[in-house]
């Protein structure tokens, strides 16, 4: 249980450090992430539409 807390804490510190030191690169990563989620949702929607037909 403690290991999970340590890893999560280290991840939060790393993300905050990256956002503070390289905000433009962080924004690019967020954009890429949301684009990937959007593409996946669109693909699922198209799949379901074809499945219903």
PQR file with spaces between the fields and no chain letter, atoms N, CA, C, O and H, PARSE charges and radii, in Angstrom:
ATOM       1  N    UNK     1       0.828   -1.194    0.000 -0.4000 1.5000
ATOM       2  CA   UNK     1       0.000    0.000    0.000 -0.0000 2.0000
ATOM       3  C    UNK     1       0.870    1.255    0.000  0.5500 1.7000
ATOM       4  O    UNK     1       0.574    2.219   -0.705 -0.5500 1.4000
ATOM       5  N    UNK     2       1.925    1.242    0.778 -0.4000 1.5000
ATOM       6  CA   UNK     2       2.804    2.401    0.841 -0.0000 2.0000
ATOM       7  C    UNK     2       3.535    2.616   -0.486  0.5500 1.7000
ATOM       8  O    UNK     2       3.815    3.752   -0.868 -0.5500 1.4000
ATOM       9  H    UNK     2       2.165    0.458    1.352  0.4000 1.0000
ATOM      10  N    UNK     3       3.838    1.535   -1.175 -0.4000 1.5000
ATOM      11  CA   UNK     3       4.528    1.642   -2.454 -0.0000 2.0000
ATOM      12  C    UNK     3       3.677    2.404   -3.467  0.5500 1.7000
ATOM      13  O    UNK     3       4.193    3.222   -4.229 -0.5500 1.4000
ATOM      14  H    UNK     3       3.610    0.612   -0.865  0.4000 1.0000
ATOM      15  N    UNK     4       2.374    2.132   -3.471 -0.4000 1.5000
ATOM      16  CA   UNK     4       1.477    2.839   -4.386 -0.0000 2.0000
ATOM      17  C    UNK     4       1.472    4.331   -4.086  0.5500 1.7000
ATOM      18  O    UNK     4       1.472    5.146   -5.008 -0.5500 1.4000
ATOM      19  H    UNK     4       1.955    1.468   -2.852  0.4000 1.0000
ATOM      20  N    UNK     5       1.468    4.698   -2.811 -0.4000 1.5000
ATOM      21  CA   UNK     5       1.465    6.108   -2.424 -0.0000 2.0000
ATOM      22  C    UNK     5       2.756    6.791   -2.851  0.5500 1.7000
ATOM      23  O    UNK     5       2.738    7.934   -3.310 -0.5500 1.4000
ATOM      24  H    UNK     5       1.468    4.036   -2.062  0.4000 1.0000
ATOM      25  N    UNK     6       3.863    6.098   -2.702 -0.4000 1.5000
ATOM      26  CA   UNK     6       5.164    6.669   -3.081 -0.0000 2.0000
ATOM      27  C    UNK     6       5.225    6.879   -4.595  0.5500 1.7000
ATOM      28  O    UNK     6       5.661    7.930   -5.064 -0.5500 1.4000
ATOM      29  H    UNK     6       3.878    5.170   -2.329  0.4000 1.0000
ATOM      30  N    UNK     7       4.789    5.881   -5.350 -0.4000 1.5000
ATOM      31  CA   UNK     7       4.805    5.988   -6.809 -0.0000 2.0000
ATOM      32  C    UNK     7       3.867    7.097   -7.271  0.5500 1.7000
ATOM      33  O    UNK     7       4.231    7.891   -8.139 -0.5500 1.4000
ATOM      34  H    UNK     7       4.434    5.027   -4.970  0.4000 1.0000
ATOM      35  N    UNK     8       2.670    7.162   -6.706 -0.4000 1.5000
ATOM      36  CA   UNK     8       1.715    8.202   -7.067 -0.0000 2.0000
ATOM      37  C    UNK     8       2.266    9.587   -6.725  0.5500 1.7000
ATOM      38  O    UNK     8       2.132   10.523   -7.514 -0.5500 1.4000
ATOM      39  H    UNK     8       2.374    6.517   -6.001  0.4000 1.0000
ATOM      40  N    UNK     9       2.877    9.716   -5.562 -0.4000 1.5000
ATOM      41  CA   UNK     9       3.472   10.995   -5.162 -0.0000 2.0000
ATOM      42  C    UNK     9       4.591   11.406   -6.102  0.5500 1.7000
ATOM      43  O    UNK     9       4.680   12.572   -6.485 -0.5500 1.4000
ATOM      44  H    UNK     9       2.986    8.956   -4.921  0.4000 1.0000
ATOM      45  N    UNK    10       5.442   10.467   -6.475 -0.4000 1.5000
ATOM      46  CA   UNK    10       6.535   10.764   -7.397 -0.0000 2.0000
ATOM      47  C    UNK    10       5.986   11.169   -8.762  0.5500 1.7000
ATOM      48  O    UNK    10       6.527   12.069   -9.405 -0.5500 1.4000
ATOM      49  H    UNK    10       5.369    9.520   -6.164  0.4000 1.0000
ATOM      50  N    UNK    11       4.933   10.521   -9.202 -0.4000 1.5000
ATOM      51  CA   UNK    11       4.317   10.853  -10.485 -0.0000 2.0000
ATOM      52  C    UNK    11       3.731   12.269  -10.455  0.5500 1.7000
ATOM      53  O    UNK    11       3.888   13.027  -11.412 -0.5500 1.4000
ATOM      54  H    UNK    11       4.494    9.790   -8.680  0.4000 1.0000
ATOM      55  N    UNK    12       3.063   12.620   -9.367 -0.4000 1.5000
ATOM      56  CA   UNK    12       2.493   13.965   -9.232 -0.0000 2.0000
ATOM      57  C    UNK    12       3.596   15.014   -9.238  0.5500 1.7000
ATOM      58  O    UNK    12       3.471   16.042   -9.904 -0.5500 1.4000
ATOM      59  H    UNK    12       2.935   12.004   -8.589  0.4000 1.0000
ATOM      60  N    UNK    13       4.673   14.763   -8.503 -0.4000 1.5000
ATOM      61  CA   UNK    13       5.796   15.703   -8.471 -0.0000 2.0000
ATOM      62  C    UNK    13       6.396   15.851   -9.867  0.5500 1.7000
ATOM      63  O    UNK    13       6.699   16.965  -10.293 -0.5500 1.4000
ATOM      64  H    UNK    13       4.774   13.928   -7.962  0.4000 1.0000
ATOM      65  N    UNK    14       6.569   14.751  -10.574 -0.4000 1.5000
ATOM      66  CA   UNK    14       7.135   14.802  -11.926 -0.0000 2.0000
ATOM      67  C    UNK    14       6.247   15.604  -12.869  0.5500 1.7000
ATOM      68  O    UNK    14       6.742   16.423  -13.643 -0.5500 1.4000
ATOM      69  H    UNK    14       6.323   13.846  -10.228  0.4000 1.0000
ATOM      70  N    UNK    15       4.935   15.373  -12.807 -0.4000 1.5000
ATOM      71  CA   UNK    15       4.007   16.089  -13.683 -0.0000 2.0000
ATOM      72  C    UNK    15       4.034   17.581  -13.371  0.5500 1.7000
ATOM      73  O    UNK    15       4.095   18.402  -14.287 -0.5500 1.4000
ATOM      74  H    UNK    15       4.533   14.708  -12.178  0.4000 1.0000
ATOM      75  N    UNK    16       3.990   17.936  -12.103 -0.4000 1.5000
ATOM      76  CA   UNK    16       4.047   19.350  -11.728 -0.0000 2.0000
ATOM      77  C    UNK    16       5.358   19.989  -12.161  0.5500 1.7000
ATOM      78  O    UNK    16       5.366   21.113  -12.664 -0.5500 1.4000
ATOM      79  H    UNK    16       3.941   17.269  -11.359  0.4000 1.0000
ATOM      80  N    UNK    17       6.459   19.285  -11.970 -0.4000 1.5000
ATOM      81  CA   UNK    17       7.772   19.801  -12.384 -0.0000 2.0000
ATOM      82  C    UNK    17       7.801   20.054  -13.890  0.5500 1.7000
ATOM      83  O    UNK    17       8.300   21.083  -14.346 -0.5500 1.4000
ATOM      84  H    UNK    17       6.453   18.372  -11.562  0.4000 1.0000
ATOM      85  N    UNK    18       7.261   19.108  -14.655 -0.4000 1.5000
ATOM      86  CA   UNK    18       7.244   19.247  -16.111 -0.0000 2.0000
ATOM      87  C    UNK    18       6.367   20.425  -16.532  0.5500 1.7000
ATOM      88  O    UNK    18       6.737   21.187  -17.425 -0.5500 1.4000
ATOM      89  H    UNK    18       6.856   18.273  -14.285  0.4000 1.0000
ATOM      90  N    UNK    19       5.214   20.575  -15.894 -0.4000 1.5000
ATOM      91  CA   UNK    19       4.317   21.681  -16.231 -0.0000 2.0000
ATOM      92  C    UNK    19       4.974   23.025  -15.927  0.5500 1.7000
ATOM      93  O    UNK    19       4.848   23.966  -16.710 -0.5500 1.4000
ATOM      94  H    UNK    19       4.913   19.956  -15.168  0.4000 1.0000
ATOM      95  N    UNK    20       5.666   23.120  -14.812 -0.4000 1.5000
ATOM      96  CA   UNK    20       6.284   24.381  -14.413 -0.0000 2.0000
ATOM      97  C    UNK    20       7.489   24.712  -15.289  0.5500 1.7000
ATOM      98  O    UNK    20       7.665   25.863  -15.687 -0.5500 1.4000
ATOM      99  H    UNK    20       5.769   22.355  -14.176  0.4000 1.0000
ATOM     100  N    UNK    21       8.320   23.718  -15.592 -0.4000 1.5000
ATOM     101  CA   UNK    21       9.557   23.996  -16.328 -0.0000 2.0000
ATOM     102  C    UNK    21       9.359   24.038  -17.839  0.5500 1.7000
ATOM     103  O    UNK    21      10.098   24.735  -18.534 -0.5500 1.4000
ATOM     104  H    UNK    21       8.177   22.783  -15.269  0.4000 1.0000
ATOM     105  N    UNK    22       8.379   23.308  -18.357 -0.4000 1.5000
ATOM     106  CA   UNK    22       8.162   23.256  -19.809 -0.0000 2.0000
ATOM     107  C    UNK    22       6.667   23.313  -20.125  0.5500 1.7000
ATOM     108  O    UNK    22       6.088   22.314  -20.551 -0.5500 1.4000
ATOM     109  H    UNK    22       7.778   22.742  -17.793  0.4000 1.0000
ATOM     110  N    UNK    23       6.039   24.477  -19.920 -0.4000 1.5000
ATOM     111  CA   UNK    23       4.589   24.534  -20.118 -0.0000 2.0000
ATOM     112  C    UNK    23       4.147   24.290  -21.565  0.5500 1.7000
ATOM     113  O    UNK    23       3.085   23.708  -21.790 -0.5500 1.4000
ATOM     114  H    UNK    23       6.510   25.288  -19.574  0.4000 1.0000
ATOM     115  N    UNK    24       4.931   24.718  -22.534 -0.4000 1.5000
ATOM     116  CA   UNK    24       4.534   24.503  -23.933 -0.0000 2.0000
ATOM     117  C    UNK    24       4.541   23.020  -24.277  0.5500 1.7000
ATOM     118  O    UNK    24       3.625   22.525  -24.934 -0.5500 1.4000
ATOM     119  H    UNK    24       5.793   25.191  -22.352  0.4000 1.0000
ATOM     120  N    UNK    25       5.570   22.318  -23.835 -0.4000 1.5000
ATOM     121  CA   UNK    25       5.656   20.879  -24.108 -0.0000 2.0000
ATOM     122  C    UNK    25       4.540   20.135  -23.368  0.5500 1.7000
ATOM     123  O    UNK    25       3.978   19.175  -23.895 -0.5500 1.4000
ATOM     124  H    UNK    25       6.314   22.721  -23.302  0.4000 1.0000
ATOM     125  N    UNK    26       4.224   20.573  -22.160 -0.4000 1.5000
ATOM     126  CA   UNK    26       3.148   19.950  -21.400 -0.0000 2.0000
ATOM     127  C    UNK    26       1.812   20.130  -22.108  0.5500 1.7000
ATOM     128  O    UNK    26       0.993   19.211  -22.151 -0.5500 1.4000
ATOM     129  H    UNK    26       4.681   21.353  -21.732  0.4000 1.0000
ATOM     130  N    UNK    27       1.599   21.313  -22.661 -0.4000 1.5000
ATOM     131  CA   UNK    27       0.362   21.569  -23.404 -0.0000 2.0000
ATOM     132  C    UNK    27       0.274   20.665  -24.631  0.5500 1.7000
ATOM     133  O    UNK    27      -0.803   20.177  -24.971 -0.5500 1.4000
ATOM     134  H    UNK    27       2.263   22.059  -22.627  0.4000 1.0000
ATOM     135  N    UNK    28       1.400   20.445  -25.289 -0.4000 1.5000
ATOM     136  CA   UNK    28       1.419   19.541  -26.442 -0.0000 2.0000
ATOM     137  C    UNK    28       1.040   18.127  -26.034  0.5500 1.7000
ATOM     138  O    UNK    28       0.285   17.457  -26.739 -0.5500 1.4000
ATOM     139  H    UNK    28       2.276   20.842  -25.013  0.4000 1.0000
ATOM     140  N    UNK    29       1.567   17.663  -24.883 -0.4000 1.5000
ATOM     141  CA   UNK    29       1.249   16.317  -24.408 -0.0000 2.0000
ATOM     142  C    UNK    29      -0.238   16.187  -24.096  0.5500 1.7000
ATOM     143  O    UNK    29      -0.852   15.168  -24.412 -0.5500 1.4000
ATOM     144  H    UNK    29       2.180   18.208  -24.311  0.4000 1.0000
ATOM     145  N    UNK    30      -0.817   17.209  -23.479 -0.4000 1.5000
ATOM     146  CA   UNK    30      -2.246   17.182  -23.160 -0.0000 2.0000
ATOM     147  C    UNK    30      -3.063   17.154  -24.449  0.5500 1.7000
ATOM     148  O    UNK    30      -4.038   16.410  -24.557 -0.5500 1.4000
ATOM     149  H    UNK    30      -0.318   18.037  -23.222  0.4000 1.0000
ATOM     150  N    UNK    31      -2.664   17.963  -25.420 -0.4000 1.5000
ATOM     151  CA   UNK    31      -3.363   17.990  -26.705 -0.0000 2.0000
ATOM     152  C    UNK    31      -3.298   16.634  -27.386  0.5500 1.7000
ATOM     153  O    UNK    31      -4.299   16.158  -27.922 -0.5500 1.4000
ATOM     154  H    UNK    31      -1.872   18.567  -25.332  0.4000 1.0000
ATOM     155  N    UNK    32      -2.132   16.011  -27.369 -0.4000 1.5000
ATOM     156  CA   UNK    32      -1.973   14.683  -27.969 -0.0000 2.0000
ATOM     157  C    UNK    32      -2.865   13.670  -27.252  0.5500 1.7000
ATOM     158  O    UNK    32      -3.503   12.835  -27.893 -0.5500 1.4000
ATOM     159  H    UNK    32      -1.319   16.398  -26.933  0.4000 1.0000
ATOM     160  N    UNK    33      -2.906   13.747  -25.926 -0.4000 1.5000
ATOM     161  CA   UNK    33      -3.744   12.830  -25.151 -0.0000 2.0000
ATOM     162  C    UNK    33      -5.218   12.980  -25.477  0.5500 1.7000
ATOM     163  O    UNK    33      -5.914   11.989  -25.694 -0.5500 1.4000
ATOM     164  H    UNK    33      -2.387   14.425  -25.405  0.4000 1.0000
ATOM     165  N    UNK    34      -5.702   14.229  -25.514 -0.4000 1.5000
ATOM     166  CA   UNK    34      -7.107   14.450  -25.825 -0.0000 2.0000
ATOM     167  C    UNK    34      -7.428   14.072  -27.264  0.5500 1.7000
ATOM     168  O    UNK    34      -8.522   13.584  -27.545 -0.5500 1.4000
ATOM     169  H    UNK    34      -5.136   15.035  -25.338  0.4000 1.0000
ATOM     170  N    UNK    35      -6.494   14.291  -28.170 -0.4000 1.5000
ATOM     171  CA   UNK    35      -6.704   13.898  -29.565 -0.0000 2.0000
ATOM     172  C    UNK    35      -6.837   12.380  -29.671  0.5500 1.7000
ATOM     173  O    UNK    35      -7.672   11.869  -30.417 -0.5500 1.4000
ATOM     174  H    UNK    35      -5.605   14.688  -27.941  0.4000 1.0000
ATOM     175  N    UNK    36      -6.000   11.667  -28.914 -0.4000 1.5000
ATOM     176  CA   UNK    36      -6.080   10.210  -28.910 -0.0000 2.0000
ATOM     177  C    UNK    36      -7.404    9.712  -28.363  0.5500 1.7000
ATOM     178  O    UNK    36      -7.993    8.778  -28.907 -0.5500 1.4000
ATOM     179  H    UNK    36      -5.321   12.082  -28.308  0.4000 1.0000
ATOM     180  N    UNK    37      -7.874   10.331  -27.289 -0.4000 1.5000
ATOM     181  CA   UNK    37      -9.162    9.952  -26.706 -0.0000 2.0000
ATOM     182  C    UNK    37     -10.287   10.244  -27.693  0.5500 1.7000
ATOM     183  O    UNK    37     -11.203    9.438  -27.856 -0.5500 1.4000
ATOM     184  H    UNK    37      -7.395   11.090  -26.848  0.4000 1.0000
ATOM     185  N    UNK    38     -10.213   11.399  -28.349 -0.4000 1.5000
ATOM     186  CA   UNK    38     -11.228   11.770  -29.329 -0.0000 2.0000
ATOM     187  C    UNK    38     -11.253   10.792  -30.500  0.5500 1.7000
ATOM     188  O    UNK    38     -12.322   10.376  -30.946 -0.5500 1.4000
ATOM     189  H    UNK    38      -9.468   12.054  -28.216  0.4000 1.0000
ATOM     190  N    UNK    39     -10.076   10.428  -30.991 -0.4000 1.5000
ATOM     191  CA   UNK    39     -10.000    9.471  -32.097 -0.0000 2.0000
ATOM     192  C    UNK    39     -10.564    8.115  -31.696  0.5500 1.7000
ATOM     193  O    UNK    39     -11.263    7.471  -32.479 -0.5500 1.4000
ATOM     194  H    UNK    39      -9.207   10.766  -30.628  0.4000 1.0000
ATOM     195  N    UNK    40     -10.260    7.681  -30.474 -0.4000 1.5000
ATOM     196  CA   UNK    40     -10.765    6.396  -29.997 -0.0000 2.0000
ATOM     197  C    UNK    40     -12.287    6.423  -29.885  0.5500 1.7000
ATOM     198  O    UNK    40     -12.959    5.472  -30.286 -0.5500 1.4000
ATOM     199  H    UNK    40      -9.693    8.204  -29.838  0.4000 1.0000
ATOM     200  N    UNK    41     -12.829    7.508  -29.343 -0.4000 1.5000
ATOM     201  CA   UNK    41     -14.285    7.621  -29.212 -0.0000 2.0000
ATOM     202  C    UNK    41     -14.953    7.651  -30.583  0.5500 1.7000
ATOM     203  O    UNK    41     -16.012    7.053  -30.772 -0.5500 1.4000
ATOM     204  H    UNK    41     -12.283    8.280  -29.017  0.4000 1.0000
ATOM     205  N    UNK    42     -14.346    8.337  -31.525 -0.4000 1.5000
ATOM     206  CA   UNK    42     -14.898    8.381  -32.879 -0.0000 2.0000
ATOM     207  C    UNK    42     -14.880    6.990  -33.510  0.5500 1.7000
ATOM     208  O    UNK    42     -15.838    6.586  -34.169 -0.5500 1.4000
ATOM     209  H    UNK    42     -13.486    8.823  -31.371  0.4000 1.0000
ATOM     210  N    UNK    43     -13.790    6.268  -33.305 -0.4000 1.5000
ATOM     211  CA   UNK    43     -13.700    4.910  -33.841 -0.0000 2.0000
ATOM     212  C    UNK    43     -14.747    3.987  -33.251  0.5500 1.7000
ATOM     213  O    UNK    43     -15.338    3.173  -33.959 -0.5500 1.4000
ATOM     214  H    UNK    43     -13.012    6.596  -32.770  0.4000 1.0000
ATOM     215  N    UNK    44     -14.975    4.115  -31.954 -0.4000 1.5000
ATOM     216  CA   UNK    44     -15.996    3.288  -31.296 -0.0000 2.0000
ATOM     217  C    UNK    44     -17.375    3.646  -31.828  0.5500 1.7000
ATOM     218  O    UNK    44     -18.208    2.771  -32.063 -0.5500 1.4000
ATOM     219  H    UNK    44     -14.495    4.776  -31.378  0.4000 1.0000
ATOM     220  N    UNK    45     -17.607    4.946  -32.017 -0.4000 1.5000
ATOM     221  CA   UNK    45     -18.895    5.384  -32.568 -0.0000 2.0000
ATOM     222  C    UNK    45     -19.132    4.836  -33.957  0.5500 1.7000
ATOM     223  O    UNK    45     -20.229    4.372  -34.267 -0.5500 1.4000
ATOM     224  H    UNK    45     -16.930    5.657  -31.827  0.4000 1.0000
ATOM     225  N    UNK    46     -18.114    4.887  -34.796 -0.4000 1.5000
ATOM     226  CA   UNK    46     -18.241    4.347  -36.152 -0.0000 2.0000
ATOM     227  C    UNK    46     -18.478    2.841  -36.121  0.5500 1.7000
ATOM     228  O    UNK    46     -19.281    2.317  -36.893 -0.5500 1.4000
ATOM     229  H    UNK    46     -17.223    5.265  -34.545  0.4000 1.0000
ATOM     230  N    UNK    47     -17.778    2.148  -35.230 -0.4000 1.5000
ATOM     231  CA   UNK    47     -17.951    0.702  -35.098 -0.0000 2.0000
ATOM     232  C    UNK    47     -19.388    0.360  -34.693  0.5500 1.7000
ATOM     233  O    UNK    47     -20.013   -0.530  -35.269 -0.5500 1.4000
ATOM     234  H    UNK    47     -17.125    2.573  -34.603  0.4000 1.0000
ATOM     235  N    UNK    48     -19.895    1.083  -33.693 -0.4000 1.5000
ATOM     236  CA   UNK    48     -21.255    0.819  -33.221 -0.0000 2.0000
ATOM     237  C    UNK    48     -22.279    1.133  -34.317  0.5500 1.7000
ATOM     238  O    UNK    48     -23.267    0.415  -34.470 -0.5500 1.4000
ATOM     239  H    UNK    48     -19.387    1.806  -33.225  0.4000 1.0000
ATOM     240  N    UNK    49     -22.043    2.195  -35.068 -0.4000 1.5000
ATOM     241  CA   UNK    49     -22.957    2.550  -36.163 -0.0000 2.0000
ATOM     242  C    UNK    49     -22.996    1.446  -37.208  0.5500 1.7000
ATOM     243  O    UNK    49     -24.072    1.063  -37.669 -0.5500 1.4000
ATOM     244  H    UNK    49     -21.241    2.779  -34.944  0.4000 1.0000
ATOM     245  N    UNK    50     -21.849    0.939  -37.579 -0.4000 1.5000
ATOM     246  CA   UNK    50     -21.798   -0.151  -38.557 -0.0000 2.0000
ATOM     247  C    UNK    50     -22.379   -1.443  -37.996  0.5500 1.7000
ATOM     248  O    UNK    50     -22.968   -2.233  -38.733 -0.5500 1.4000
ATOM     249  H    UNK    50     -20.975    1.249  -37.205  0.4000 1.0000
ATOM     250  N    UNK    51     -22.215   -1.656  -36.708 -0.4000 1.5000
ATOM     251  CA   UNK    51     -22.744   -2.850  -36.065 -0.0000 2.0000
ATOM     252  C    UNK    51     -24.274   -2.849  -36.095  0.5500 1.7000
ATOM     253  O    UNK    51     -24.897   -3.896  -36.270 -0.5500 1.4000
ATOM     254  H    UNK    51     -21.736   -1.014  -36.109  0.4000 1.0000
ATOM     255  N    UNK    52     -24.866   -1.683  -35.925 -0.4000 1.5000
ATOM     256  CA   UNK    52     -26.327   -1.563  -35.909 -0.0000 2.0000
ATOM     257  C    UNK    52     -26.903   -1.751  -37.312  0.5500 1.7000
ATOM     258  O    UNK    52     -28.010   -2.267  -37.466 -0.5500 1.4000
ATOM     259  H    UNK    52     -24.360   -0.833  -35.783  0.4000 1.0000
ATOM     260  N    UNK    53     -26.158   -1.337  -38.326 -0.4000 1.5000
ATOM     261  CA   UNK    53     -26.672   -1.444  -39.704 -0.0000 2.0000
ATOM     262  C    UNK    53     -26.740   -2.837  -40.130  0.5500 1.7000
ATOM     263  O    UNK    53     -27.147   -3.118  -41.257 -0.5500 1.4000
ATOM     264  H    UNK    53     -25.258   -0.918  -38.201  0.4000 1.0000
